Amino acid sequence: MDPINVNEIQGLWSYLKSIDWSDHWLKALGAFHLTCITITILSRNSTTAQAFYFAFLLVAVYAAETINKWAAENYRLFSRQQYFDSNGLFISVVYSLPILFNCLVIVILWLRNTVLLMSEVKRLKIKKIIIDDKRREEEKKEK
């Protein structure tokens, strides 16, 4: 399979089809992404764990440029083809994008938890107001 020129790319799907997914390291990368989404789902009820995990994911994305440079120079050690271009398209699509998707899911979960917590706080405030009003009425009746 001949390498694809970045200028020849017509769309995301055509680019993804041009990749030889039978390389073992790409299968391992896919397993890594499946593990990441599994951790994202399993940690949805632990905000503290998710915060550390979220930071780890962001550091992993931050390291993508360094990984891309190293992989471009050493691709023969693990790959049959040179996928790592100077623009970083490959690493962005197959590495960073799925990780950032996990980050997006975590942010959505945090927003959901925030809305639920705010609703609970409002419900408790209303309950307290009702209890206080009843207490005042009882005090008035006693006088």
Backbone as a printed PyTorch tensor [residue, N CA C, xyz], in Angstrom:
tensor([[[  0.8460,  -1.1770,   0.0000],
         [  0.0000,   0.0000,   0.0000],
         [  0.8890,   1.2370,   0.0000]],

        [[  0.6110,   2.1440,  -0.9070],
         [  1.4070,   3.3650,  -1.0180],
         [  0.9610,   4.3750,   0.0230]],

        [[  1.9120,   5.1630,   0.5380],
         [  1.5170,   6.1900,   1.4960],
         [  0.6090,   7.2130,   0.8300]],

        [[ -0.2940,   7.7530,   1.6100],
         [ -1.2220,   8.7490,   1.0880],
         [ -0.6760,  10.1400,   1.3730]],

        [[ -0.7600,  10.9950,   0.3960],
         [ -0.3310,  12.3790,   0.5420],
         [ -1.4510,  13.1500,   1.2370]],

        [[ -1.1010,  14.0170,   2.1450],
         [ -2.1040,  14.7940,   2.8810],
         [ -2.9710,  15.5950,   1.9180]],

        [[ -2.4030,  16.0610,   0.8190],
         [ -3.1660,  16.8460,  -0.1570],
         [ -4.1660,  15.9940,  -0.9370]],

        [[ -4.0050,  14.6770,  -0.9210],
         [ -4.9020,  13.7730,  -1.6390],
         [ -6.1380,  13.3990,  -0.8260]],

        [[ -6.1950,  13.7820,   0.4030],
         [ -7.2900,  13.3810,   1.2860],
         [ -8.5530,  14.1530,   0.9250]],

        [[ -9.6210,  13.4050,   0.6440],
         [-10.8990,  14.0060,   0.2650],
         [-11.8680,  14.1020,   1.4410]],

        [[-11.6440,  13.3240,   2.4590],
         [-12.5230,  13.3310,   3.6170],
         [-11.9870,  12.4040,   4.6890]],

        [[-12.5960,  12.4790,   5.8470],
         [-12.1460,  11.6760,   6.9790],
         [-12.2640,  10.1800,   6.6890]],

        [[-13.4010,   9.7600,   6.1260],
         [-13.6110,   8.3310,   5.8860],
         [-12.6290,   7.7880,   4.8620]],

        [[-12.3580,   8.5610,   3.8070],
         [-11.3890,   8.0790,   2.8130],
         [ -9.9980,   7.9850,   3.4310]],

        [[ -9.6940,   8.9030,   4.3280],
         [ -8.3990,   8.8560,   5.0120],
         [ -8.3130,   7.6250,   5.9130]],

        [[ -9.3650,   7.3720,   6.6710],
         [ -9.3740,   6.2110,   7.5630],
         [ -9.3140,   4.8970,   6.7820]],

        [[ -9.9420,   4.8630,   5.6090],
         [ -9.8950,   3.6590,   4.7740],
         [ -8.4950,   3.4070,   4.2290]],

        [[ -7.7070,   4.4550,   4.0890],
         [ -6.3600,   4.2940,   3.5240],
         [ -5.3650,   3.7110,   4.5310]],

        [[ -5.7500,   3.6360,   5.7860],
         [ -4.8580,   3.1400,   6.8400],
         [ -4.9210,   1.6160,   6.8930]],

        [[ -3.7720,   0.9860,   7.0160],
         [ -3.6900,  -0.4730,   7.1490],
         [ -3.9130,  -0.8350,   8.6190]],

        [[ -5.1550,  -1.1730,   8.9490],
         [ -5.5350,  -1.4180,  10.3370],
         [ -5.0530,  -2.7710,  10.8510]],

        [[ -4.3620,  -3.5430,  10.0150],
         [ -3.8860,  -4.8520,  10.4680],
         [ -2.5720,  -4.7620,  11.2430]],

        [[ -1.9420,  -3.5890,  11.2670],
         [ -0.7280,  -3.4120,  12.0810],
         [ -1.0660,  -3.6550,  13.5520]],

        [[ -0.2090,  -4.4180,  14.2220],
         [ -0.4730,  -4.7710,  15.6240],
         [ -0.5340,  -3.5390,  16.5240]],

        [[  0.2820,  -2.5530,  16.2680],
         [  0.2890,  -1.3760,  17.1270],
         [ -1.0030,  -0.5790,  16.9700]],

        [[ -1.6270,  -0.6310,  15.7860],
         [ -2.9160,   0.0460,  15.6110],
         [ -4.0230,  -0.7070,  16.3460]],

        [[ -3.9100,  -2.0260,  16.3710],
         [ -4.8640,  -2.8170,  17.1620],
         [ -4.6970,  -2.5040,  18.6490]],

        [[ -3.4500,  -2.3720,  19.0800],
         [ -3.1880,  -2.0170,  20.4860],
         [ -3.7220,  -0.6190,  20.7930]],

        [[ -3.5670,   0.3000,  19.8440],
         [ -4.1010,   1.6540,  20.0340],
         [ -5.6240,   1.6140,  20.1430]],

        [[ -6.2560,   0.7840,  19.3090],
         [ -7.7070,   0.6090,  19.3990],
         [ -8.1180,   0.0440,  20.7490]],

        [[ -7.3540,  -0.9240,  21.2450],
         [ -7.6330,  -1.4920,  22.5720],
         [ -7.4590,  -0.4310,  23.6560]],

        [[ -6.4500,   0.4250,  23.5020],
         [ -6.2420,   1.5280,  24.4450],
         [ -7.4640,   2.4460,  24.4690]],

        [[ -7.9880,   2.7740,  23.2850],
         [ -9.1510,   3.6630,  23.2250],
         [-10.4010,   2.9950,  23.8070]],

        [[-10.5650,   1.7000,  23.5700],
         [-11.6930,   0.9830,  24.1830],
         [-11.5600,   0.9580,  25.7020]],

        [[-10.3350,   0.7860,  26.1780],
         [-10.0850,   0.8320,  27.6220],
         [-10.4170,   2.2120,  28.1740]],

        [[-10.0330,   3.2470,  27.4410],
         [-10.3090,   4.6190,  27.8930],
         [-11.8050,   4.8800,  28.0150]],

        [[-12.5800,   4.4940,  27.0030],
         [-14.0220,   4.7460,  27.0700],
         [-14.6550,   3.9050,  28.1790]],

        [[-14.1170,   2.7040,  28.4110],
         [-14.6130,   1.8670,  29.5090],
         [-14.3450,   2.5360,  30.8550]],

        [[-13.1490,   3.0680,  31.0310],
         [-12.8160,   3.7740,  32.2800],
         [-13.6960,   5.0040,  32.4360]],

        [[-13.9340,   5.7120,  31.3390],
         [-14.8000,   6.8930,  31.3890],
         [-16.1890,   6.5140,  31.8860]],

        [[-16.7260,   5.4340,  31.3640],
         [-18.0680,   4.9990,  31.7600],
         [-18.0770,   4.4840,  33.2000]],

        [[-17.0910,   3.6630,  33.5540],
         [-17.0640,   3.0750,  34.8980],
         [-16.7980,   4.1070,  35.9900]],

        [[-16.1060,   5.1820,  35.6610],
         [-15.7750,   6.1950,  36.6730],
         [-16.7960,   7.3290,  36.7290]],

        [[-17.9290,   7.1720,  36.0600],
         [-18.8950,   8.2730,  35.9550],
         [-19.4550,   8.7320,  37.3020]],

        [[-19.4200,   7.8730,  38.3070],
         [-19.9570,   8.2430,  39.6160],
         [-18.8860,   8.6890,  40.6020]],

        [[-17.6510,   8.7490,  40.1680],
         [-16.5560,   9.1780,  41.0410],
         [-15.8810,  10.4110,  40.4430]],

        [[-16.3050,  11.5670,  40.9060],
         [-15.7810,  12.8180,  40.3650],
         [-14.2890,  12.9550,  40.6120]],

        [[-13.8210,  12.5240,  41.7590],
         [-12.3910,  12.6280,  42.0680],
         [-11.5690,  11.7600,  41.1250]],

        [[-11.9980,  10.5220,  40.9410],
         [-11.2850,   9.6300,  40.0180],
         [-11.3180,  10.1980,  38.6050]],

        [[-12.4690,  10.7370,  38.2220],
         [-12.5770,  11.3190,  36.8860],
         [-11.6840,  12.5380,  36.7190]],

        [[-11.5180,  13.3180,  37.7590],
         [-10.6610,  14.5030,  37.6650],
         [ -9.2170,  14.0990,  37.3790]],

        [[ -8.7310,  13.0870,  38.0900],
         [ -7.3690,  12.6020,  37.8320],
         [ -7.2670,  11.9730,  36.4430]],

        [[ -8.2770,  11.2130,  36.0820],
         [ -8.3050,  10.5750,  34.7670],
         [ -8.3600,  11.6240,  33.6560]],

        [[ -9.1750,  12.6560,  33.8520],
         [ -9.2920,  13.7590,  32.8930],
         [ -7.9380,  14.4400,  32.7060]],

        [[ -7.2420,  14.6950,  33.8040],
         [ -5.9070,  15.3140,  33.7260],
         [ -4.9420,  14.4020,  32.9650]],

        [[ -5.0000,  13.0940,  33.2430],
         [ -4.1550,  12.1350,  32.5180],
         [ -4.4300,  12.1900,  31.0190]],

        [[ -5.7100,  12.2280,  30.6490],
         [ -6.0670,  12.2760,  29.2300],
         [ -5.5570,  13.5510,  28.5710]],

        [[ -5.6770,  14.6710,  29.2650],
         [ -5.1940,  15.9290,  28.6880],
         [ -3.6780,  15.9240,  28.5270]],

        [[ -2.9740,  15.3410,  29.4800],
         [ -1.5120,  15.2160,  29.3520],
         [ -1.1750,  14.3090,  28.1670]],

        [[ -1.9510,  13.2560,  27.9780],
         [ -1.7240,  12.3520,  26.8450],
         [ -1.9020,  13.0830,  25.5180]],

        [[ -2.9110,  13.9380,  25.4300],
         [ -3.1120,  14.7220,  24.2070],
         [ -1.9940,  15.7460,  24.0460]],

        [[ -1.5910,  16.3570,  25.1400],
         [ -0.4950,  17.3280,  25.0940],
         [  0.7880,  16.6750,  24.5740]],

        [[  0.9840,  15.4120,  24.9070],
         [  2.1910,  14.6880,  24.4880],
         [  2.1230,  14.2240,  23.0350]],

        [[  1.0140,  14.4240,  22.3680],
         [  0.8390,  13.9160,  21.0020],
         [  1.8950,  14.4470,  20.0400]],

        [[  2.2600,  15.6950,  20.1650],
         [  3.2680,  16.2600,  19.2590],
         [  4.6150,  15.5690,  19.4440]],

        [[  5.0010,  15.3630,  20.6880],
         [  6.2590,  14.6720,  20.9790],
         [  6.2010,  13.2260,  20.4860]],

        [[  5.0790,  12.5690,  20.7290],
         [  4.9030,  11.1900,  20.2580],
         [  4.9880,  11.1460,  18.7350]],

        [[  4.3440,  12.1060,  18.0750],
         [  4.3540,  12.1570,  16.6130],
         [  5.7740,  12.3170,  16.0730]],

        [[  6.5550,  13.2030,  16.6870],
         [  7.9450,  13.4030,  16.2400],
         [  8.7580,  12.1250,  16.4160]],

        [[  8.6360,  11.5040,  17.5880],
         [  9.3860,  10.2700,  17.8390],
         [  8.9500,   9.1760,  16.8710]],

        [[  7.6380,   9.0320,  16.6800],
         [  7.1160,   7.9800,  15.8070],
         [  7.5240,   8.2110,  14.3520]],

        [[  7.5880,   9.4650,  13.9170],
         [  8.0090,   9.7590,  12.5450],
         [  9.4510,   9.3230,  12.3140]],

        [[ 10.2770,   9.4770,  13.3260],
         [ 11.6910,   9.1080,  13.2010],
         [ 11.9230,   7.6070,  13.3860]],

        [[ 11.0440,   6.9390,  14.1220],
         [ 11.2730,   5.5350,  14.4890],
         [ 10.1530,   4.5910,  14.0520]],

        [[  9.3710,   4.9740,  13.0640],
         [  8.2070,   4.1610,  12.6940],
         [  8.5830,   2.7400,  12.2700]],

        [[  9.7890,   2.5360,  11.7720],
         [ 10.2130,   1.2000,  11.3190],
         [ 10.2760,   0.1990,  12.4850]],

        [[ 10.3800,   0.6980,  13.6960],
         [ 10.4440,  -0.1830,  14.8620],
         [  9.1040,  -0.8680,  15.1530]],

        [[  8.0030,  -0.2550,  14.7230],
         [  6.6910,  -0.7760,  15.1090],
         [  5.6570,  -0.7940,  13.9880]],

        [[  5.9380,  -0.1670,  12.8520],
         [  4.9350,  -0.0440,  11.8030],
         [  5.4970,  -0.4340,  10.4420]],

        [[  4.5990,  -0.8710,   9.5790],
         [  5.0110,  -1.1950,   8.2130],
         [  4.9890,   0.0350,   7.3150]],

        [[  4.3070,   1.0890,   7.7550],
         [  4.1960,   2.3010,   6.9400],
         [  4.4950,   3.5300,   7.7760]],

        [[  4.8450,   4.5920,   7.0850],
         [  5.0880,   5.8810,   7.7280],
         [  3.7800,   6.6680,   7.6840]],

        [[  3.1130,   6.7540,   8.8140],
         [  1.8540,   7.4880,   8.9120],
         [  2.0420,   8.8850,   9.4940]],

        [[  3.1420,   9.1140,  10.1440],
         [  3.3140,  10.2930,  10.9890],
         [  3.8610,  11.4710,  10.1910]],

        [[  2.9590,  12.3560,   9.7710],
         [  3.3480,  13.5230,   8.9820],
         [  3.6410,  14.7100,   9.8890]],

        [[  4.3030,  15.7090,   9.3310],
         [  4.6860,  16.8780,  10.1320],
         [  3.4800,  17.7110,  10.5530]],

        [[  2.3710,  17.5990,   9.8280],
         [  1.1580,  18.3310,  10.2120],
         [  0.4330,  17.6670,  11.3780]],

        [[  0.7370,  16.4080,  11.6140],
         [  0.1220,  15.7010,  12.7320],
         [ -1.2830,  15.2080,  12.4710]],

        [[ -1.6630,  15.0830,  11.2000],
         [ -3.0220,  14.6480,  10.8800],
         [ -3.3050,  13.2460,  11.4160]],

        [[ -2.4120,  12.3180,  11.1640],
         [ -2.6390,  10.9320,  11.5800],
         [ -2.7720,  10.8230,  13.0920]],

        [[ -1.8230,  11.3880,  13.8150],
         [ -1.8610,  11.2640,  15.2770],
         [ -3.0770,  11.9900,  15.8510]],

        [[ -3.4780,  13.0720,  15.1970],
         [ -4.6610,  13.8000,  15.6560],
         [ -5.9190,  12.9670,  15.4830]],

        [[ -6.0250,  12.2870,  14.3340],
         [ -7.2370,  11.5270,  14.0330],
         [ -7.3120,  10.2220,  14.8180]],

        [[ -6.2240,   9.4660,  14.8710],
         [ -6.3110,   8.1350,  15.4860],
         [ -5.9040,   8.1060,  16.9550]],

        [[ -5.2800,   9.1540,  17.4410],
         [ -4.8300,   9.1730,  18.8410],
         [ -5.5520,  10.2620,  19.6350]],

        [[ -5.3770,  11.5020,  19.2320],
         [ -5.8990,  12.6190,  20.0310],
         [ -7.4150,  12.7390,  19.9910]],

        [[ -8.0110,  12.5710,  18.8270],
         [ -9.4580,  12.7490,  18.7040],
         [-10.2540,  11.8040,  19.6080]],

        [[ -9.9540,  10.5010,  19.6300],
         [-10.6880,   9.6240,  20.5580],
         [-10.4620,   9.9870,  22.0310]],

        [[ -9.2580,  10.4240,  22.3610],
         [ -8.9900,  10.8270,  23.7460],
         [ -9.7950,  12.0770,  24.0870]],

        [[ -9.8250,  13.0310,  23.1590],
         [-10.6000,  14.2510,  23.3980],
         [-12.0950,  13.9540,  23.4620]],

        [[-12.5460,  12.9420,  22.7400],
         [-13.9400,  12.5170,  22.8530],
         [-14.2330,  12.0600,  24.2820]],

        [[-13.3180,  11.3030,  24.8740],
         [-13.4680,  10.8910,  26.2750],
         [-13.5320,  12.1070,  27.1900]],

        [[-12.6810,  13.0930,  26.9290],
         [-12.6980,  14.3190,  27.7340],
         [-14.0430,  15.0240,  27.6080]],

        [[-14.5940,  15.0630,  26.3950],
         [-15.9000,  15.6750,  26.1820],
         [-16.9820,  14.9380,  26.9650]],

        [[-16.9420,  13.6240,  26.9370],
         [-17.9170,  12.8240,  27.6930],
         [-17.8000,  13.1290,  29.1860]],

        [[-16.5750,  13.2440,  29.6850],
         [-16.3720,  13.5490,  31.1030],
         [-16.9340,  14.9250,  31.4420]],

        [[-16.6940,  15.9140,  30.5930],
         [-17.2280,  17.2600,  30.8440],
         [-18.7560,  17.2250,  30.8420]],

        [[-19.3470,  16.4860,  29.9180],
         [-20.8080,  16.3600,  29.8850],
         [-21.3130,  15.6980,  31.1670]],

        [[-20.6190,  14.6700,  31.6300],
         [-21.0040,  14.0180,  32.8910],
         [-20.8900,  14.9850,  34.0640]],

        [[-19.8280,  15.8030,  34.0670],
         [-19.6760,  16.7980,  35.1360],
         [-20.8060,  17.8240,  35.0900]],

        [[-21.1720,  18.2660,  33.9000],
         [-22.2810,  19.2190,  33.7760],
         [-23.5840,  18.5880,  34.2540]],

        [[-23.7980,  17.3330,  33.8970],
         [-24.9940,  16.6190,  34.3550],
         [-25.0120,  16.5300,  35.8820]],

        [[-23.8720,  16.1570,  36.4690],
         [-23.7920,  16.0700,  37.9290],
         [-24.0210,  17.4260,  38.5810]],

        [[-23.5180,  18.4820,  37.9570],
         [-23.7150,  19.8350,  38.4840],
         [-25.1910,  20.2070,  38.4690]],

        [[-25.8700,  19.9190,  37.3680],
         [-27.3050,  20.2120,  37.2730],
         [-28.0780,  19.4190,  38.3230]],

        [[-27.7500,  18.1430,  38.4770],
         [-28.4310,  17.3180,  39.4880],
         [-28.1760,  17.8400,  40.8960]],

        [[-26.9460,  18.2460,  41.1660],
         [-26.6080,  18.7770,  42.4840],
         [-27.3240,  20.1020,  42.7440]],

        [[-27.3690,  20.9640,  41.7330],
         [-28.0720,  22.2410,  41.8950],
         [-29.5620,  22.0120,  42.1280]],

        [[-30.1420,  21.0380,  41.4430],
         [-31.5570,  20.7080,  41.6420],
         [-31.7970,  20.2000,  43.0570]],

        [[-30.8940,  19.3660,  43.5430],
         [-31.0130,  18.8370,  44.9060],
         [-30.9020,  19.9580,  45.9410]],

        [[-29.9640,  20.8730,  45.7370],
         [-29.8020,  22.0040,  46.6590],
         [-31.0700,  22.8520,  46.6650]],

        [[-31.6280,  23.1280,  45.4950],
         [-32.8510,  23.9330,  45.4100],
         [-34.0080,  23.2120,  46.0960]],

        [[-34.1110,  21.9080,  45.9000],
         [-35.1680,  21.1300,  46.5420],
         [-35.0370,  21.1880,  48.0640]],

        [[-33.8050,  21.0710,  48.5630],
         [-33.5790,  21.1370,  50.0100],
         [-33.8780,  22.5310,  50.5640]],

        [[-33.5640,  23.5740,  49.8000],
         [-33.8860,  24.9380,  50.2370],
         [-35.3950,  25.1240,  50.3470]],

        [[-36.1220,  24.6350,  49.3580],
         [-37.5840,  24.7470,  49.3890],
         [-38.1440,  23.9610,  50.5690]],

        [[-37.6080,  22.7790,  50.8020],
         [-38.0430,  21.9610,  51.9340],
         [-37.7840,  22.6890,  53.2520]],

        [[-36.6240,  23.3360,  53.3700],
         [-36.2910,  24.0820,  54.5840],
         [-37.2400,  25.2650,  54.7740]],

        [[-37.5710,  25.9470,  53.6930],
         [-38.5060,  27.0710,  53.7780],
         [-39.8650,  26.5820,  54.2670]],

        [[-40.3280,  25.4650,  53.7450],
         [-41.6210,  24.9070,  54.1630],
         [-41.5890,  24.5280,  55.6410]],

        [[-40.5190,  23.8820,  56.0840],
         [-40.3830,  23.4950,  57.4950],
         [-40.3420,  24.7350,  58.3830]],

        [[-39.5770,  25.7560,  57.9780],
         [-39.5030,  26.9980,  58.7550],
         [-40.8610,  27.6870,  58.8330]],

        [[-41.6040,  27.6930,  57.7250],
         [-42.9350,  28.3020,  57.7230],
         [-43.8780,  27.5580,  58.6670]],

        [[-43.8270,  26.2380,  58.6640],
         [-44.6680,  25.4480,  59.5700],
         [-44.3020,  25.7250,  61.0190]],

        [[-43.0030,  25.8310,  61.2870],
         [-42.5370,  26.0940,  62.6430],
         [-43.0480,  27.4660,  63.1180]],

        [[-42.9780,  28.4620,  62.2420],
         [-43.4620,  29.8040,  62.6040],
         [-44.9660,  29.7950,  62.8620]],

        [[-45.7070,  29.0600,  62.0500],
         [-47.1540,  28.9780,  62.2450],
         [-47.4850,  28.3120,  63.5770]],

        [[-46.7320,  27.2610,  63.9230],
         [-46.9540,  26.5770,  65.1940],
         [-46.6230,  27.4940,  66.3650]],

        [[-45.5650,  28.2970,  66.2130],
         [-45.1930,  29.2370,  67.2760],
         [-46.2680,  30.2990,  67.4540]],

        [[-46.8670,  30.7450,  66.3580],
         [-47.9350,  31.7410,  66.4330],
         [-49.1670,  31.1600,  67.1250]],

        [[-49.4690,  29.9020,  66.8600],
         [-50.6260,  29.2520,  67.4640],
         [-50.4370,  29.0820,  68.9650]],

        [[-49.1980,  28.8440,  69.3930],
         [-48.9100,  28.6410,  70.8050],
         [-49.0350,  29.9390,  71.5960]],

        [[-48.8590,  31.0630,  70.9390],
         [-48.9190,  32.3510,  71.6430],
         [-50.3050,  32.7590,  71.8420]]])
